[in-house]
Amino acid sequence: MSPQLPASPELRPGQLEFTLDELLTSHPYEHLLRADDVLCHGGFIGSQYVSPRTLVRDPAILAWKQRLRDEGQPLIQVPQDCVPPTYPNYAQAKLLLLEKVPTPVTRALTIISILEGFGARIRDVPTPDFRKEILEDIGGTAIAHLRGGLFEAHARDEAGWRTEGGHKQMWEAARDLGLSKPEIPGDVLMQLMTGRGEGAQARLFPELTQRMEVLLTVMASVMVLEIFARDVFTWAKQLLGDPEVSAKPLEAASMVANIESDERPHVEYLRTALSELRARTLLGEDASTQLPGHVVIDRIFERQLRGLASSRPREQREQVRASIHAELKSHPGGEELARRFDRLDTGWVFPRADDEKLNLLLATA
């Protein structure tokens, strides 16, 4: 039985304000997490992994959620049945590894690690002057703490901080543990950039400052992507934890599980802050224009969700399949292997961008 974690710091009754240093504070670990020779964030208390910077951040998010609940406000949800599955799926990826074709899996895991590193850019997103662009008071909300620790904690989790590795290094470690430090394909960056030239989106609410609309769009997009990543974690734990294809199944799958644990506060603070904004009134450029928060948030969130759940993942899936088939052509018995690979495809009907099942869902806070 795992030991009890140290209690979170004693919060004052009704405490909703926290300092940046508090939101960046980690638990007092007994053992730090290492990936080979790389010191990573987080650590262990007994045998239990505890995510970094959650000593105060976790109870703070719970306190802000409780405030929403007390106010009778709902939380934004993502429809679970619109989450696209990872491709190639577990059975297909396992077949490739058993047949000594590791490059597609290596490429996929390497791209994930690179994307995690990009997550640090959330600290660079310009933020508006909330006190001038929101009618109601924002004291004691997640909104007020975005620049006061939440974005910074998110950035450090993803890309690491100073001597500590973050999710980028942890995904690399999981890959190297499971696949015995495979050769990294030289086309990883090219594959990463393929299909990413959509350009800037047209503004939905030009009445708002551009900084406000950009921020809301980024937050909605990141939240959707973080929720979509749950299927990636399931896939990676299953594949890298499979002793038939993984060199160190326990260690590799555990590393992925550690990253998954770290991502939960990201989803929850974004969900909470967007739900708080939804319950408020946003002010326009001239400060005399007022827009109901639920109108703005719902439309921006639904546009991001519809794009990320429909055309983009379908196009990415087609590109990955074409790349794998091209690679199998040079493999002995490649044509038959390609047929076996395709037979293992469980299929997925991507929703249309206008599909009603992509409507925003709300749940009790």
C-alpha positions as CSV (number, residue, x, y, z in Angstrom):
1,M,0.0,0.0,0.0
2,S,1.4,3.4,-1.0
3,P,2.1,5.8,1.8
4,Q,-0.1,8.8,2.4
5,L,1.2,12.0,0.6
6,P,2.0,14.9,2.9
7,A,-1.0,17.1,3.4
8,S,-1.3,20.2,1.2
9,P,-0.4,23.4,2.9
10,E,-3.1,24.6,5.3
11,L,-5.3,26.9,3.2
12,R,-7.2,29.7,5.0
13,P,-11.0,29.1,4.9
14,G,-12.1,30.4,1.5
15,Q,-8.6,31.1,0.3
16,L,-8.6,31.9,-3.4
17,E,-5.5,34.0,-3.8
18,F,-2.1,32.5,-4.2
19,T,1.4,33.8,-5.0
20,L,3.5,32.7,-8.0
21,D,6.0,31.0,-5.7
22,E,3.2,29.0,-4.1
23,L,1.8,27.8,-7.4
24,L,5.3,26.7,-8.5
25,T,6.0,24.8,-5.2
26,S,6.6,21.0,-5.4
27,H,6.2,18.4,-2.7
28,P,9.2,17.4,-0.5
29,Y,10.2,14.4,-2.4
30,E,12.1,11.4,-0.9
31,H,13.5,10.5,-4.3
32,L,13.8,12.5,-7.5
33,L,12.8,11.2,-10.9
34,R,15.7,10.4,-13.3
35,A,15.6,9.2,-16.9
36,D,19.0,7.5,-17.4
37,D,21.4,10.4,-16.6
38,V,18.8,13.1,-17.0
39,L,17.3,14.6,-13.9
40,C,13.6,15.2,-14.5
41,H,11.0,17.0,-12.6
42,G,8.7,15.4,-10.1
43,G,9.7,12.7,-7.7
44,F,8.6,9.9,-5.4
45,I,7.2,9.7,-1.9
46,G,7.5,6.1,-1.0
47,S,6.8,4.3,-4.3
48,Q,4.3,6.8,-5.5
49,Y,5.2,9.4,-8.2
50,V,4.0,12.9,-7.4
51,S,3.8,15.5,-10.1
52,P,5.9,18.7,-9.9
53,R,4.5,22.0,-8.7
54,T,1.3,20.6,-7.4
55,L,1.6,21.1,-3.6
56,V,-0.4,24.3,-3.9
57,R,-1.5,24.3,-7.5
58,D,-3.9,21.3,-7.1
59,P,-5.7,22.6,-4.1
60,A,-5.9,26.0,-5.7
61,I,-7.6,24.6,-8.8
62,L,-10.1,22.7,-6.5
63,A,-10.8,25.9,-4.6
64,W,-11.6,27.9,-7.8
65,K,-13.8,25.0,-9.0
66,Q,-15.7,25.1,-5.7
67,R,-16.3,28.8,-6.2
68,L,-17.8,28.0,-9.6
69,R,-19.9,25.3,-8.0
70,D,-21.1,27.7,-5.3
71,E,-22.0,30.2,-8.0
72,G,-24.0,27.6,-9.9
73,Q,-21.7,27.8,-12.9
74,P,-21.0,24.8,-15.2
75,L,-17.6,23.5,-16.4
76,I,-16.7,23.1,-20.1
77,Q,-16.4,19.5,-21.2
78,V,-15.2,17.8,-24.4
79,P,-17.4,15.1,-25.9
80,Q,-15.5,11.9,-25.3
81,D,-16.7,10.2,-28.5
82,C,-15.1,12.8,-30.6
83,V,-11.5,12.1,-29.4
84,P,-9.6,10.7,-32.4
85,P,-7.8,7.4,-31.8
86,T,-4.0,7.2,-32.1
87,Y,-2.7,5.9,-35.5
88,P,-1.2,3.5,-36.0
89,N,-3.2,1.8,-33.3
90,Y,-1.6,-0.5,-30.7
91,A,-2.0,-3.7,-32.7
92,Q,-0.6,-2.1,-35.9
93,A,2.3,-0.5,-34.0
94,K,3.1,-3.9,-32.3
95,L,3.1,-5.6,-35.7
96,L,5.6,-3.1,-37.0
97,L,7.9,-3.7,-34.0
98,L,7.6,-7.5,-34.2
99,E,8.5,-7.3,-37.9
100,K,11.5,-5.2,-37.2
101,V,10.1,-2.0,-38.7
102,P,10.6,0.4,-35.7
103,T,10.9,3.6,-37.6
104,P,7.2,4.6,-37.7
105,V,6.8,4.1,-33.9
106,T,10.2,5.8,-33.2
107,R,9.1,8.8,-35.4
108,A,5.7,9.0,-33.7
109,L,7.2,9.0,-30.2
110,T,9.9,11.5,-31.2
111,I,7.3,13.9,-32.7
112,I,5.3,13.7,-29.4
113,S,8.5,14.7,-27.5
114,I,9.1,17.7,-29.8
115,L,5.6,18.9,-29.5
116,E,5.8,18.7,-25.7
117,G,8.8,21.0,-25.8
118,F,6.7,23.5,-27.9
119,G,4.3,23.5,-24.9
120,A,6.5,26.0,-23.2
121,R,5.4,28.7,-25.6
122,I,2.2,29.1,-23.6
123,R,4.2,31.4,-21.3
124,D,4.8,33.7,-24.3
125,V,1.2,34.2,-25.2
126,P,0.3,37.9,-24.8
127,T,-2.4,38.4,-22.2
128,P,-4.8,41.3,-22.1
129,D,-5.4,43.6,-19.1
130,F,-8.2,41.5,-17.6
131,R,-9.2,44.2,-15.2
132,K,-10.0,46.5,-18.1
133,E,-11.4,43.9,-20.5
134,I,-13.7,42.0,-18.1
135,L,-16.6,43.9,-16.5
136,E,-16.8,41.8,-13.3
137,D,-14.1,41.5,-10.6
138,I,-11.7,38.6,-11.2
139,G,-10.1,38.5,-7.8
140,G,-9.8,34.9,-6.5
141,T,-10.1,33.2,-9.8
142,A,-7.9,31.0,-12.0
143,I,-8.1,33.9,-14.6
144,A,-6.2,36.2,-12.2
145,H,-3.5,33.5,-11.8
146,L,-2.8,32.7,-15.4
147,R,0.2,35.0,-15.4
148,G,0.6,34.5,-11.7
149,G,1.9,31.0,-11.9
150,L,-0.4,28.8,-14.0
151,F,1.1,29.4,-17.4
152,E,4.6,29.3,-16.0
153,A,4.0,25.9,-14.2
154,H,2.5,24.6,-17.5
155,A,5.6,25.7,-19.5
156,R,8.0,24.2,-17.0
157,D,6.1,20.9,-16.9
158,E,6.3,20.6,-20.7
159,A,9.9,21.7,-21.6
160,G,11.7,21.4,-18.3
161,W,13.2,24.1,-16.1
162,R,16.9,24.8,-15.6
163,T,18.6,21.5,-14.7
164,E,15.3,19.5,-14.7
165,G,14.0,17.8,-17.7
166,G,10.3,18.0,-18.5
167,H,7.9,16.1,-20.7
168,K,10.1,16.5,-23.8
169,Q,12.9,14.6,-22.0
170,M,10.5,12.1,-20.3
171,W,9.0,11.1,-23.7
172,E,12.5,10.7,-25.1
173,A,13.3,8.5,-22.1
174,A,10.2,6.4,-22.5
175,R,11.0,5.9,-26.2
176,D,14.6,5.0,-25.5
177,L,13.7,2.6,-22.6
178,G,11.1,0.8,-24.6
179,L,12.9,0.7,-28.0
180,S,16.5,0.4,-26.8
181,K,17.6,3.9,-27.9
182,P,16.5,3.5,-31.5
183,E,18.0,5.5,-34.4
184,I,16.0,8.7,-34.9
185,P,14.6,9.1,-38.4
186,G,16.1,12.0,-40.2
187,D,12.7,13.2,-41.6
188,V,11.1,13.8,-38.2
189,L,11.0,17.6,-38.5
190,M,9.7,17.4,-42.0
191,Q,7.0,15.0,-40.9
192,L,6.2,17.3,-38.0
193,M,5.7,20.3,-40.3
194,T,3.7,18.5,-43.0
195,G,0.1,19.8,-43.1
196,R,0.7,22.6,-40.6
197,G,0.3,25.5,-43.0
198,E,-3.3,26.5,-42.3
199,G,-2.5,30.1,-41.7
200,A,-4.2,32.5,-39.3
201,Q,-7.8,32.0,-38.5
202,A,-10.3,34.8,-39.2
203,R,-11.3,36.6,-36.1
204,L,-14.7,35.8,-34.7
205,F,-15.0,38.8,-32.4
206,P,-13.3,41.8,-33.8
207,E,-15.1,43.9,-31.1
208,L,-12.6,42.4,-28.6
209,T,-9.0,43.3,-28.4
210,Q,-6.9,41.0,-30.5
211,R,-4.9,39.9,-27.5
212,M,-8.0,38.7,-25.7
213,E,-9.3,36.7,-28.7
214,V,-5.9,35.2,-29.3
215,L,-5.5,34.2,-25.7
216,L,-9.0,32.6,-25.6
217,T,-8.3,30.7,-28.8
218,V,-4.9,29.4,-27.6
219,M,-6.4,28.3,-24.3
220,A,-9.3,26.5,-26.0
221,S,-7.0,24.8,-28.4
222,V,-4.5,23.7,-25.8
223,M,-7.3,22.3,-23.6
224,V,-8.7,20.3,-26.5
225,L,-5.3,18.9,-27.4
226,E,-4.5,18.0,-23.8
227,I,-7.8,16.0,-23.6
228,F,-7.1,14.3,-27.0
229,A,-3.7,13.2,-25.6
230,R,-5.5,10.8,-23.2
231,D,-5.7,8.3,-26.1
232,V,-2.0,8.8,-26.8
233,F,-1.2,7.9,-23.2
234,T,-3.3,4.7,-23.3
235,W,-1.6,3.7,-26.6
236,A,1.9,4.4,-25.4
237,K,1.5,2.7,-22.0
238,Q,0.1,-0.4,-23.7
239,L,2.7,-0.5,-26.5
240,L,5.8,0.4,-24.4
241,G,4.6,-1.8,-21.6
242,D,4.3,-4.8,-23.8
243,P,7.2,-7.2,-23.0
244,E,6.9,-8.8,-26.5
245,V,8.1,-5.6,-28.1
246,S,9.5,-3.4,-25.3
247,A,13.0,-3.8,-23.9
248,K,12.1,-2.4,-20.5
249,P,8.3,-2.5,-20.3
250,L,7.8,-1.6,-16.7
251,E,10.1,1.4,-16.7
252,A,8.9,2.7,-20.1
253,A,5.2,2.4,-19.3
254,S,5.8,4.0,-15.9
255,M,7.5,7.0,-17.5
256,V,4.5,7.6,-19.7
257,A,2.2,7.2,-16.7
258,N,4.2,9.9,-14.9
259,I,3.7,12.3,-17.8
260,E,0.0,11.5,-17.9
261,S,-0.2,12.4,-14.2
262,D,1.5,15.8,-14.9
263,E,-1.0,16.7,-17.6
264,R,-4.1,16.6,-15.4
265,P,-3.6,20.0,-13.8
266,H,-3.1,21.5,-17.2
267,V,-6.6,20.4,-18.4
268,E,-8.2,21.4,-15.1
269,Y,-6.8,24.9,-14.8
270,L,-7.7,25.6,-18.4
271,R,-11.2,24.2,-18.0
272,T,-11.7,26.3,-14.8
273,A,-10.4,29.6,-16.3
274,L,-12.4,29.2,-19.5
275,S,-15.5,28.4,-17.5
276,E,-14.9,31.4,-15.3
277,L,-14.6,33.6,-18.4
278,R,-17.8,32.1,-19.7
279,A,-19.6,33.4,-16.6
280,R,-18.4,36.9,-17.1
281,T,-18.9,39.9,-19.4
282,L,-16.1,40.7,-21.8
283,L,-15.4,44.4,-22.8
284,G,-14.6,45.5,-26.3
285,E,-11.8,47.7,-27.6
286,D,-13.7,50.9,-26.7
287,A,-14.8,49.6,-23.3
288,S,-18.4,50.5,-24.1
289,T,-19.0,47.2,-26.0
290,Q,-20.1,44.3,-23.8
291,L,-20.2,40.7,-24.9
292,P,-21.6,37.9,-22.8
293,G,-18.7,35.5,-21.9
294,H,-20.7,32.4,-22.8
295,V,-21.3,33.7,-26.3
296,V,-17.6,34.3,-26.9
297,I,-16.2,31.2,-25.2
298,D,-18.7,28.8,-26.6
299,R,-18.1,30.0,-30.2
300,I,-14.3,30.1,-29.9
301,F,-14.2,26.7,-28.1
302,E,-16.5,25.0,-30.6
303,R,-14.5,26.3,-33.6
304,Q,-11.3,24.9,-32.1
305,L,-12.9,21.6,-31.2
306,R,-14.4,21.1,-34.6
307,G,-11.2,21.8,-36.4
308,L,-9.1,19.6,-34.1
309,A,-11.5,16.7,-34.2
310,S,-12.4,16.5,-37.9
311,S,-10.3,17.5,-40.9
312,R,-6.9,17.9,-39.2
313,P,-6.7,14.4,-37.6
314,R,-8.1,12.8,-40.7
315,E,-5.4,14.4,-42.9
316,Q,-2.7,13.5,-40.4
317,R,-3.9,9.9,-40.4
318,E,-3.8,9.7,-44.2
319,Q,-0.3,11.2,-44.3
320,V,1.0,8.7,-41.6
321,R,-0.5,5.8,-43.4
322,A,1.0,6.8,-46.8
323,S,4.4,7.2,-45.1
324,I,4.2,3.8,-43.5
325,H,3.2,2.1,-46.7
326,A,6.0,3.8,-48.6
327,E,8.5,2.5,-45.9
328,L,7.1,-1.1,-46.1
329,K,7.8,-1.2,-49.9
330,S,11.5,-1.6,-49.2
331,H,10.9,-4.2,-46.5
332,P,11.1,-8.0,-47.4
333,G,7.6,-9.2,-47.9
334,G,6.5,-5.6,-47.7
335,E,3.3,-5.9,-49.7
336,E,1.9,-8.7,-47.5
337,L,3.0,-6.9,-44.4
338,A,1.2,-3.8,-45.6
339,R,-2.0,-5.9,-46.1
340,R,-1.6,-7.3,-42.6
341,F,-1.1,-3.8,-41.2
342,D,-4.2,-2.5,-42.8
343,R,-6.3,-5.5,-41.7
344,L,-5.5,-4.5,-38.1
345,D,-7.0,-1.0,-38.6
346,T,-10.1,-0.7,-36.4
347,G,-11.2,2.3,-38.5
348,W,-12.6,5.6,-37.4
349,V,-15.3,7.8,-38.8
350,F,-14.1,11.3,-38.4
351,P,-16.9,13.7,-37.6
352,R,-17.7,16.5,-40.0
353,A,-16.9,20.0,-38.8
354,D,-20.6,20.7,-38.6
355,D,-21.5,17.5,-36.8
356,E,-23.9,18.2,-33.9
357,K,-22.0,15.7,-31.6
358,L,-19.2,18.3,-31.5
359,N,-21.5,20.7,-29.6
360,L,-20.0,22.0,-26.5
361,L,-20.9,20.1,-23.4
362,L,-21.3,21.5,-19.9
363,A,-21.2,19.7,-16.6
364,T,-21.8,20.6,-13.0
365,A,-18.6,22.4,-11.6
